């Protein structure tokens, strides 16, 4: 909100004062003057008008000028508008009280036109600059919020696999490293399940790549839906291979999850004419568990799960084999 010129609201019960001020301002046509003759109407008038400076009589019959000044400060729309107190006395104690109560300036009636115009311009311009700074700060805060939201969304999208919508390999690596260090620190078990869609190459050859992509999406969704804890992570590891990370899970728990996942894929009932083990799409799973110690390395758990997956395939597929370090 920017004012191109000063807007003055003069609050004084004397018409003579209003006429005198208006005459003084003839030397400053850029100052837009508005009059208010009753203190009781000043708040409503100021909120409606939006002045950039208020020239306020300190003594009025219907209200104490300093009490009215305090009222200005309690109304958000005009709380920061500079107020110049207009008084018939130059007593130091009166001036001090006015400034203590929140006045921005103090003028003894009637000032020289040059002095009045200079003060009105100064306070008005200072207020406009204040408004512009506030508007700029708010605009910056809005942009910062938008940027923060955009960065969060970008970070979220960068962690997802573009095809299946579940976590990608990069995000899995990050979480796996974090959970490995936490398991070592808290002496907890950490389990890993490697999953592979059985005879997926044959599925693609039979049905085509687009149905193959749809198959992977459905398998990924069924894996994710089978998780029962927010700490469990399902990610696409590559191609038709998926990985499940189970923090704080022992071997029996990992096998239970793996069997639930295997059954969830079978329940999809996706026809697979070229499968040698089932009429529908199935998966083979290798599970491995470790309580990490200093002598262990994260790659060892991955290798153990991969070897268990290989054993499951060798044993006939569509099954779970559990290994370990």
N, C-alpha and C positions, 0 to 999 in steps of 0.2 A: 504494500500500500504506500503510494508516494504522492505527496502534495506538491504541486508545482508552485504554489504561493502560500504565504502564511494565512491562517484562518484564525481570527481573534474573536473570542467571546468575552464581552465586557459585562460583568455582573455588578450592578450598582443601582440603587433605588432612585438616584437623582438624574432627571432628564438633562439637566445642565451639564453634568459630567459626560454623558453620552454625546451630547452635541459638541462639547469641547474636544473630546478625544477624536470624534469623527473629523472635526476641522483640522486637527493636528495631522491626521493620517492622509489628508489631501496631498501631502508632500510624498506619500508612499502609496500610490494607487495599487500596488501589487498586494497590499494587505487587505484581506476581505474581512470586514467587521460585522459582527452580529451582536445584538443587544439583548440583555435579560435584566429586568428591573426588580425581580423578586428572588430572594435566595431560595425559597421553597421550590422554584421552577428550574433552578440552575442545573441540578443533576440531570433531569430529564432532557433539558435543552442541550446540554453538553453531549450526552450520549447520542442524541439524534443528529447533532451537527457534526461532531467529530472535529473539534478545534485543534489547532496545533499549539495554541497558547491561550491561557485564561488570565484576564485582568480582573481581579476580584477585590471589591471593597471590603475592608477589614471590619467595618461597623455598619450593619444594616438593621432596620427595625424588626424584621421578622425572624432573623437568624444571626447568630454570631458568625462573623466571617471566618474565623479560625476553626470553628466547629464544622462549617461547610467545607473548608479545606480538607479536614480529616475525612469527611464523607466522600470527597472526590477520590481519595486514596483507597477507599474500600470498594470502589466500583471498577472491575477489571478493564472495561472499555475506555476509561479515562484516567486510570490510576497513575499513569506515567506522564500525562499532559502537564507541561510546566505551568505553574501558577504564580503570577506576580501579584503580591498584595498591594492594594492601593489604599493609602491612609492619609489622614490629615495631620498626623503627628510624626515627628522624627525622633521620638524618645527611644533611646538605645534599648531599654528593657522591652519595649513593645516589638521592636525589630527582632531582638533576640528570641522572643517568644514565638514570633511568626516563623522564623527559620527552624526553631526547635520543633514546631508543629508540622513542618514539611513544606514550607514555602520555598520556591526557587529563587525569588527575588522580592524586593520591597521598594516601592516608589512612593514618595510623598506627593500628594495632590498640590497643584497640578505641575507636572514636570515640563521641561522644555521639550518641544516637539522632536528635536534632534535626538535627545536622550531617550524619549519614549520609543521612537521608531527603531533606534539602535537596539534597545533591549528586546523589543518585540521580535525583531528580525533574528537576533542572536538565539533567543530561547526557542523560537519556532524552528529555525534551521537545525538546532541541536536535537529537537524532538523528532523531526523528519529523518535525520541521520540515524537516530535511535531506532525508529520504525524500520528503516531500510536494513539496518544491521540485524534486527530481530527477524525480519522476513528472510534475509539471506541465510541466517543460522537455521531457521526452520526448513528452508528449501534444501540446505546442505544436509540436515538431519534426515529429511525425506529421501534424498538421493542416497545417503549412506545406508538407510534401511533397505531401499530397493537393491542396492549393490550387495548388501549382506545376504538378502534373500536370494538374489541371483547366484551368488557364490555358493550358498548352501545347496541350491538346486543343481548347479554345475557339479559340485562335489558329489551329490547324490547320484546324478546321472553317470559321472565318471566311474562310480563304483559298481555300476550295473552292466550285465552282459547285454549287448545290443539286441540279440535274438530272443533270449528266453526271459529277460527282465529280472532274473535273480542276480546275486552277486557275481562279479567277474573274478578272473584269476588274480588280478592285481590286488583287489580288495581282500580276497581270501589270504593272500600272502601277508598283508598288513595285519589282519586279525589273528592269523595263525601265529605270527611272531609275538604279538602282544599276549595272546593266551598262553603261549609256551612259557614266556617269562613270568606270567602270573602264577601258572601251575607250579613252576619251580620255586617261586617265592613262598607260596602257600602250601607246598607239598601236597598237591592234589593230582588226581588222575586226569589225563587228557586223552580223548579217543578221537579216532579219525576213521571215516568210511569212504573208500573209493568205490564209485559205481560206474558201470559201463553198460550201455544198451546192447543187448545181445543181437549179433548179426545185423548191425545197423547199416553196413555197406550194402548188404543184400536188400534191406528195406528200401534204401535210396534207389537201387537199381530197379526194383520192382515197381515202386510207386512214384518215383520222381523226387527231385530235390525239394520242391515246395511242400509236398506232404511230409517229406523227411523233416523239414524245419518245423512244421506243425507238430510232428511227433515229439521233437525235442522240447518244444514249448510245453506240451502237455505233461511230459515226464518231469520237467523242471518244476512245474506247478504242483504236481502230485508230491514231489519230494519236499517242497517248501511247506505244503499243507500238512504233511506228516510230522513236522516238528512241533513239539509241545512246550518248548521253553524259548523265551526271547533271546537267550544267550547262544542257542544252537544256530549254526550258520550252514546254509546250503549254497554252493557256488558251482558255476560251470568251470570245469578245470581245463577243458579243451575238447573240441569235436563233440563226440557223443559221451564224453566222460564227465562225471560230476563228483563233487567231494562234499562230505558232510563233516563239520567240525563240532565236537561235543565236549565243551569244557566241563570239568568236574564230573566226568562220567567214567565208571569202571568198565571192564570188559563185558560183564553180563548186561549192563545197561546198553552198551554199544550194539551188542548182538540183537537185543530187543528192538532197538530203533531200526537197525538194518532190516530185520524181518518185517517190521511195519512198513518200511519204505518199499521193500520188494513187493509186498502184497498190494500196496497202494498203486503201483505201476500196473500190476496184473489186473486190478479192478478197473483200470481205464478201458480194458477190452478193445484195444486197438489191434485190428487184424494184422497178422504178419505171416503171409503165405510162405515166405522164404525162410522162416525160422526153423531150425532143426530141433528146438527144444519145446516149443509152445506154439499154439495157433495164434496167440496174441503177443504183443510186444512185452518182453520181460527184460530184467536187468540182472547182472551179476554184481556181487558186492564183496569187498574185502575190508575187514575191520581190524584195527590195531589199537592198542592202548599202552600208555606208558605213564609213570609218575616221574617226570623229568628231574634229572640230577645233573650236576656239573659235567659229568662224563658223557652225557647224552647230547645229541645234536638234533635239531628239528627235522633235518633231512632223513634221519633214521626212522622216524615215525611215518613219514611219507613213503619211504621205501618199504617198510613193513606192511603198510596198508596196500601198497601196489602189488607186492608179492602175494598177499592174501587174495587180492582180486585175480591175479594170474592163476592161483590155485583153484579159485572158484570156477573160472572158465575151463580150466583143464579137467575139473571134476564133472563137467557137464553143463555148466551155466545155470542161470535162474536159481541161484543159491547164494548163501552167505558163508564165507570162510573167515575165521578170526585168527589173527596172528599177533605178534608182539615183538618188542625189542628184546 
